[in-house]
Structures are given as C-alpha cells and as structure tokens.
Amino acid sequence: MTGFEDYLCNLFSQPTQAEEVQERRRASFRNVNASMALEGFEMDSAQLALQEDIINGRLTTKQAITQLIAKIS
C-alpha cells in the first residue's frame, strides 16, 4: 500500500467518538451486571433492553430512572 492508502485505512478503521462512548457504557453495564450476578441478582430482558437504550443514546440515565420508578409506582 501507499502511504495515502495506509492513511485512509487507518482513518476509517478508527472508532468514532460515539462508538467509544457506547463501548464505555457497554463496559460499565457489563461490570454492573457481573457485580449484580455475584450478589445473586439477574437482569431480566426488560432491564437489558433499557441498558441497550442507554448505551445507544436513545435514553438518558435520568429518563431510564424515571421509567423504572413509574413501573414500580
């Protein structure tokens, strides 16, 4: 490859800032879920879906908390 081709390959193979944020969120939820599992708690499919909404930016943490509170009220 030429230097320019290498540059383009590297440019487009780098994660975007949004992808990096998603991966940090995903890693955080993996840690939380693992900690909860050690304590004997498991996330159900609705909770995992809510996590995915937060990870992908469809919901803020505040919105997710509001939804969870509404479900138990």
N, C-alpha and C positions, 0 to 999 in steps of 0.2 A: 504494500500500500504506500501511497504517497503521504507526506506529512499532512496535507489537507484532508485526505480521506481518513487518516487516523484521527485527526481533529474532529471531523464530523461524526465518526463512530463514537468517539468519547463523549461528544456533546449530547448526542441523542440517547446514549445509554445511561446517562446520569439521572438519578431520580429527581423529580421536581420537588419544589418546596412542599407542595400539597401532599405528595406521596410520602415525603419524610415525616410530615405531621401525622398522616394516617398510620404509618408504621410505629411511631412513638405511642400513639393512642392504643394501637393494637397490642403492643408490648405491655403497656400498662394494664390493660384488661386481662391479658394472659397472666400477669403476676397476681392481680386481684383474684381471678378465678382459681388459680393454684392455691393461694392462701385460704380462700373460702373452702376449697375441697379438703385441705388439710384439717380444717375445723369441722368437716362433716357436712358442709353445705354445697349444694349443686345449683347451678344456674339453669332455669328452665328455658324453653325455646323463646318465650316472650322476652325474657331478660337478655338473652343473647342477641335477639333481634334489635332490642333497644341499644345495646352496646354497638352493634354494627351501624345503627343510625347515627350515633355519636361519632364513631370512627370516621364515617364517610361525610360528616358535616351536615347531615340532614336535620339533626337536633343539637341544640346546645346542652350542656350538662344541666343547666337550670331548667330547660324545657323537659328534659328526661325526668328530673326530680319531681317536677310538677305533675307529670303523668303518673309516676309511681304513687305519689301521695293521693291523687284522685282515685286510683284503683283501690286503695285501702280505706278510703273515707266513706 
